[in-house]
């Protein structure tokens, strides 16, 4: 599943995009606020930061936990985040990691049900406890072959290619599950790439070309993806970029 390598090569992307699921309403900024572009209601982002594309994982972190699939399987954790009431996921990344191969995320695990996922997302002190059997189905269902059901994350993109492919897949998956996504360039303070304006702009151009090349960009991704161009610019290098706002 090749991705575009430059802004001028827009031909490619994923041959088999994920099922559409239930994307949230696209966002429409107005007067410093975010609105639902469909119903024109104010939108409050309730987010969680899921790191991993900014370290050697090359995927969201924590999928190595083992044990129950409720704690180890990507799709189970995404569903639990949804049940907890989050509507936004921030994905910190570095450009170097996107060019590198990540780690294999396939792990042995024991199977669990959506009822057990819902229980993990419920305050244990709530009385009476809800009827977990009536919990709704996840927005996206990823069929796992019978031969792989003792393993978690078998459906994730391979780690044999650059991690940007996994990032694009993750963006598609989260949007299909009804989340807004924040792509956050989150370098280590020793990473001075942002001090070179041309290199910094070229890296973002390549990354955005990969996003815009996704086959469901126009229908699903646009309006549901936010960019944090540079995390904590005052921490870059020894003196930062000198930004005051």
Secondary structure as GFF3:
##gff-version 3
##sequence-region A 1 245
A	DSSP	beta_strand	27	30	.	.	.	ID=ss1
A	DSSP	beta_strand	33	36	.	.	.	ID=ss2
A	DSSP	beta_strand	47	49	.	.	.	ID=ss3
A	DSSP	alpha_helix	69	72	.	.	.	ID=ss4
A	DSSP	alpha_helix	74	83	.	.	.	ID=ss5
A	DSSP	beta_strand	88	93	.	.	.	ID=ss6
A	DSSP	alpha_helix	95	99	.	.	.	ID=ss7
A	DSSP	beta_strand	107	108	.	.	.	ID=ss8
A	DSSP	alpha_helix	114	120	.	.	.	ID=ss9
A	DSSP	three_ten_helix	132	134	.	.	.	ID=ss10
A	DSSP	three_ten_helix	146	148	.	.	.	ID=ss11
A	DSSP	beta_strand	151	152	.	.	.	ID=ss12
A	DSSP	alpha_helix	163	176	.	.	.	ID=ss13
A	DSSP	beta_strand	180	185	.	.	.	ID=ss14
A	DSSP	three_ten_helix	193	195	.	.	.	ID=ss15
A	DSSP	alpha_helix	197	212	.	.	.	ID=ss16
A	DSSP	pi_helix	217	221	.	.	.	ID=ss17
A	DSSP	beta_strand	225	228	.	.	.	ID=ss18
A	DSSP	three_ten_helix	233	235	.	.	.	ID=ss19
###
